[in-house]
């Protein structure tokens, strides 16, 4: 049966044949990324046996506690992709600045950004985690990439994808011609095409949001979630199920499989931050996949792929999934005039009154 399935190699060759002008460098880069994902999958599977489960005892540039596997996965991505000659530079969620290609290796025409291990806080409880990547064209091929070279809107992505390390290891990929899913055969060490031309179901029955942050949400988000929770008796006239895994790749994989909508909106929990997720390493690649699968990705007010980044580690509000649901959430945001953050929720208005009276 395996011989009847297309491998990742065959799939990429066939895609290249549709574009005779292609040099093959993108295929080579995607093979290196896939190799990194295979290596990370193996390390995760044996993590408790090889002593790489637990905290690394350090904090990354995001201000988050690094896990040992965060460091391992980041190193795997760097070592697997630095030498092939396809890249002018890399940027990782785990590094302060861009990673320069070592001087002994040639420079190429692409840039690679990645979150080496998304959802790593779930490792100790054996919940699915993953890797996310995005490929851009380098403004000056053959030269070392500068930080500003990575600050391109998501619409300029050449390819993007993720690997999810669960009961099986899946690689989900787009090169701008739809979304395709591959499953790793651990015995052969090969990814086989198992889902082609993935499309998000047009109607949603599920939503994913961290409801513990409810008291910090904007009015538009409160309205949407309350309508979903009202079920058949409410304005939506149907029941919804709530899901929350706290692993972006797992949430995305579910939506690409079963449909629904994911919300990590801007809130007042940390008013300085315009969102929680990283634009370059998480939102842009996932948004590219979602839109290629017929969905939509937004901040709540604008399309994610149209946002021009201002810094390598920029955070952003992120809402994606079924187009109809995301458009509804955007409409709710537009129907409510912008308000100062302290007016988003009555709790904060009360606090403001107490402060004013002291």
N, C-alpha and C positions, 0 to 999 in steps of 0.2 A: 504493500500500500504506500510506503514512503516513497518508492520510486515514481509513483504517479503524481506526487506533490512537487510543486516548484520549491526549490531552495531559495534562500535570500540571494545567493549569487546569481542564479538563473533569472530571478525576478529583476535584479538590478541591471543585468545584461540586456534583458528584453526592453526595459525602460530606456536604456541608453540607445538602443537601435532605433527608437522612435525619434531620437535627436542626433542625427549623424554628425552634427557639429561638436558634440560633446567630446571632451578629451579623455574621459574615464577617471579623472581625479576625484570627482565626487563619489563614484562607486568605491574607489579605494579607501576614501575617508570613512564612508559608511561601514565598510568591512572592518576597519580598525575600531570604530565605535562599537560595533556588534561584538567584536572580540573582547573589548573592555567589559561589556555587559555579561558575557559568558564567564569571565574571570571573577567578576563581583558576585554573580549568582553562586559560583562554587564556594567562594569565601564565606558568604552568608550561610550557606547550607551546612558548612562545617565550623561555623563561628564559635559555638560553645566548646567544641572539641579542640580548637586551636588557640583559645584564649583571646579572641578578639571581640568578645561581647562585654559591654560596659563602657563607662565613661573614660575618655582619653585624658581627663584632668586638665582640659584647656577650654578656652572660649574662642569661637571663631569671630570673624569680622562682623557677623550679624548680631553678636552679643549672645549667642546661643551656646549651650554646653555641647562640645564635640563628643561624639561617641567614637570608640576605637575604629569601628567600621567606617565612619565618615572619613577618617584619615586614610584608611586602607583604600577605600573606593576612589578617593580623590587622587591618590598616587597611581592607582591602576589606570585611570583615565589619562593622566599626564604621560605616563611612560608608554602607553599603548599608542598614543596619537602624536607624540612629539617628533618622531623620527622619519615619517613617511614622505615628507616633502609637500604635503597638500596644504599645510597650515602656515599662516603668518603670525598666529598667536592664539592663545586660549584664555578664557576667563571662567573662573569657578566660583560658585557660591561660598566655597570654603577659603578663598584667598583674598587678601586685601586688594591686590591689583592684578593686572593681566599677567599671565605666565608667558615669559619670552621663550621662543624656541631656542634650545641650546645651540651655541655657535657652530658645532660640528655637523648640524643637520641643515638641509636646504629649506628655504621658505617657500610657501605656496600662495594660493590665491583665495583661501578660505579662512574664516574665523570660526572657532568652536566655543560655544558657551555651554555650561552644564551645571546641573545639581547632581553631584555624584551619588548621593544616597538620600533621596527624599523620604520623609517619614521615619527617620532613624530613631526617633524617640520610642517607636513601637517595637524595636528589635527585641527587647527583653521579654515581650509578651507574645512574640512570634506572629505578629500581624504583618500583612504584606507591605513591603517597602519597594522602592524602585529608583531608577535613574532617569533623568530628563536631560535632553540635549537639543541644541539649536545650531544650525549652520548658516552663516552669513558670508557674503563676498567681502574680501578685504578691499578697502578703497585703493590701496597701492599694492598690488600683488608682488610678492618677492621681497618686500620690506618688512622689518619688524613692526608689529602692530602697536599703535599707541592706544591709551585708554579711550580716547574719543572715537576711535575707529569702530568700537563695539556699540556705540550709541546710535543705532539704526532702528527705525520703527519696525515692528514685527512683520509688516507687509512685505519687507525686503528679504525675509528668510528664504533660503534655498531649499532647506529640508529641516525637519524636526521630528522628534519622536520620544518615546520613553520605553524603558524596560520595567516590567513589574515582576518582582520575585515573590511568587506565592506558591501554591501547590504545584503549579507549573511556571516556567519562566517564559513570559511573552514579550516580544518586541513589536511595538506598534509604531508605524513609520509613515510619513508623507514626504514626497518629493515634489509636491504641488500638483499631483495627478490623482487625488483621492487618498484614502487612508487604508492601509493594509496591515494585517496582523500575522505575526509569525510565532510559532511555538518551538522552543528549544528541545531537541531530542538529546538528552544528556549522554546517551550511549555513543551516538555518532558525533556529538559536539556540533551539530548543525541546526540552524533555524529553518523551519519549513513553513511555507505559506499555508495558513489555516483559516484566514478570514480575508476576503478580498472586497474592495470597494465598500468599506463599512459606512453605513448611514445611521445617524441617530434617529430613533423612532420619533415621529412627528408630534406625538402627544405624550405628556408626562404624567406619571403616577407617583413619582418620588421626588423629594427634595432633600438636599444635604446642607446642613448648616450647624454650627456649634451653638446650640441654644443656650448654653451657659452664659453667652455674651448678650443675651436678649436686652438687658437693661442698658446696653451701650449702643443699640442699633438706631439708625435713622428712621424717621417716620415711614418712609416708603418701604423699607424692609419689613418693619413691623406690620404694615398693612398687608403686604404680600403673604408673609408667614401666617398671620392670623386668618386670612382667607383660606389658606391651605388647611389649617387646623380645624376650621369650621366644617369641613367635609361636605357631605351631601346636603346638609341643612344650610350651608353658607352660600355666598354668591358664586362660588365655583361649581357648586352642585355635583361634586364628586369627592371621594375620599383620596387622600394622599398618605403615603408612608414617608417617615423621616429616616434618613440614614446619615451616619457620621462616623468615618473611619479615622480621621486625622492623618491620612496619607493621601496626598494629592494624586499620585499615580493610581491608587486603588479607587479613589472617587471617579477619576477620569475613565478608568477601564470599565467601571460599572455603567457610567452614562453612555459610553460608546456601545455597550452591550444591551442595556435595558432602557436607556433614555433617562429623562429627568433633568434636574437643574442643580447646580452647585453654587453656593453663595459664601464668599468670605468678604463681606462688605467693609467699607470704611466704618469705623465706629469711634466712640469717645473713650474707649479703654486706654488708649495712648494717643491723645489728640494731636501730638506732633507728627505721627505717622499717617500718611494718606492711605494706608492699607497694610496688610500683613505679609502678602506673598511678593516675591521678587519678580520684577517685570522681565528681566533678561533671561533668568534661569528657569522660571516656572510659568509665568503668565503667557509670555509670547509663544513658546513652543506648544503649550497646551491649546492656546487660542488658535494657532495655525491648524492643528489637528482637528479641533472641534469644527472650525468653519469648513475645512475640507470634507468633513463628514456631514455637512448640511446644517450644522448648528450655528450658534452665535456666542461670542465672548465679549464682555463689556465691563466697564468700571461701575456700571449703573447709570452712567450719563454719556459715555462715549465708547466707541469700539476700541478694544484693547489693541488691535493690530495697527491702529492709526496713531497711537501714542508715541511721541518721540522721546526716548529716554534722556534723562539729564545726568545720570550717574550710573556707575556699574552696578551698584547694589540698591537701586531705587525700588521702593515698595509701592504697591498699588492695590486698590480694591479689585476683586476678581469675582465675576459672576459669569457662569457659562453653562451651556447645555442646549436643550430643546429651544429652537429659535423663537417659537411662540411664547414660551415662558420668559425668556430673557427680554424680549420686546415688551412684554407686560410690565416687568420690573423697571425697565427704562422709562416706560410711560408714567409709572407711578412717581419716579424721581422727577420727571419733567412737570408733572401736575402740581407738585409741591414746590413753592419758591424756596431758593436757598436760604438756610437759616444758620446763624452762628451755632457752633458746636454745642454750647451750653444750653441751647433751646431744643435740642433734638429729643430730649426725653424729660418728662416732668420731674423726675428725681433730681436732675441737674439744675433745673430751674429752682427747686426748693433749696438746694444747697447754695445756689447763688443768693437767694433771699437771706439765708442764715448768715452768709458771709457779709452781706450788706448791712445787716443789723448788728454786727459785732463791732 
